[in-house]
Structure formats: structure tokens, C-alpha cells
């Protein structure tokens, strides 16, 4: 019975890691989509500032990708160290 509970606990750890990684990726996708939407609207309103808007958007997208990658690495480490 103890082996079964240990195996079930490990299965739940894999499930939790998969859900955590999925939520991180969905959040990053939503964030980058919102940045792209705001970038397009900003350039449409003020075309002369397109370079500044594009640069700021690129930096923000990279920061979101970094946070999502960090979240995925943490969830995978939780499974490996379990």
C-alpha cells in the first residue's frame, strides 16, 4: 500500500509540473500578445515613434519570455528533485 501511495504521489508531482509549465506558457503567450496589440495600436497612433515603441516592446517581450522560462525550469526541477 505504501508503494502505491508513493507512486501516486510521484504521478501527482508530474501532473502538477505539467500544469505549472502550461500555465507559465499560457501566461507568457497572453502577455506577449498584449504587448503586440499595444505596439500595433501605438504605432498606428504615432508612426514617427515606431522605433522607440518597437524597441520597448522587444525588451518587454524578452523579459516575459525569461520569466516564463524560469517558471518552466522551476517546475521541472521540482519533479527531478522529488
C-alpha positions as CSV (number, residue, x, y, z in Angstrom):
1,X,0.0,0.0,0.0
2,X,2.9,2.4,0.8
3,X,4.5,1.8,-2.6
4,X,1.2,2.6,-4.3
5,X,0.8,5.9,-2.4
6,X,4.4,6.8,-3.2
7,X,3.8,6.1,-6.9
8,X,0.6,8.1,-6.8
9,X,2.4,11.0,-5.2
10,X,5.0,10.9,-7.9
11,X,2.3,10.9,-10.5
12,X,0.7,13.9,-8.9
13,X,4.1,15.7,-8.9
14,X,4.4,15.1,-12.7
15,X,0.8,16.4,-13.2
16,X,1.5,19.5,-11.1
17,X,4.7,20.2,-13.0
18,X,2.9,19.8,-16.3
19,X,0.1,22.1,-15.2
20,X,2.6,24.6,-13.8
21,X,4.6,24.7,-17.1
22,X,1.4,25.0,-19.1
23,X,0.1,27.9,-17.0
24,X,3.5,29.7,-17.4
25,X,3.5,29.3,-21.2
26,X,-0.2,30.4,-21.4
27,X,0.6,33.5,-19.3
28,X,3.6,34.3,-21.4
29,X,1.6,34.0,-24.6
30,X,-1.1,36.2,-23.3
31,X,1.4,38.8,-22.2
32,X,3.3,38.9,-25.4
33,X,0.0,39.1,-27.3
34,X,-1.0,42.1,-25.3
35,X,2.4,43.7,-25.9
36,X,2.0,43.1,-29.7
37,X,-1.5,44.5,-29.7
38,X,-0.4,47.7,-27.8
39,X,2.6,48.1,-30.1
40,X,0.4,48.0,-33.2
41,X,-2.0,50.5,-31.7
42,X,0.8,52.8,-30.6
43,X,2.5,52.8,-34.0
44,X,-0.8,53.4,-35.7
45,X,-1.4,56.4,-33.4
46,X,2.1,57.8,-33.7
47,X,4.0,56.5,-36.6
48,X,7.0,58.7,-36.0
49,X,7.7,57.0,-32.7
50,X,7.7,53.5,-34.3
51,X,11.4,52.8,-33.5
52,X,11.0,53.6,-29.8
53,X,7.8,51.7,-29.5
54,X,9.3,48.6,-31.2
55,X,12.4,48.7,-29.1
56,X,10.5,48.9,-25.8
57,X,8.1,46.1,-26.9
58,X,11.0,43.9,-27.8
59,X,12.6,44.4,-24.4
60,X,9.3,43.7,-22.6
61,X,8.7,40.5,-24.7
62,X,12.2,39.2,-23.8
63,X,11.6,39.8,-20.1
64,X,8.3,37.9,-20.3
65,X,10.0,35.0,-22.1
66,X,12.7,35.0,-19.4
67,X,10.2,34.8,-16.6
68,X,8.3,32.0,-18.4
69,X,11.5,30.0,-19.0
70,X,12.4,30.5,-15.3
71,X,8.9,29.2,-14.3
72,X,9.3,26.1,-16.5
73,X,12.7,25.3,-15.2
74,X,11.5,25.6,-11.6
75,X,8.6,23.2,-12.3
76,X,10.9,20.7,-14.0
77,X,13.4,20.9,-11.1
78,X,10.6,20.2,-8.6
79,X,9.9,17.0,-10.4
80,X,13.5,16.0,-10.7
81,X,14.2,16.7,-7.0
82,X,11.0,15.0,-5.8
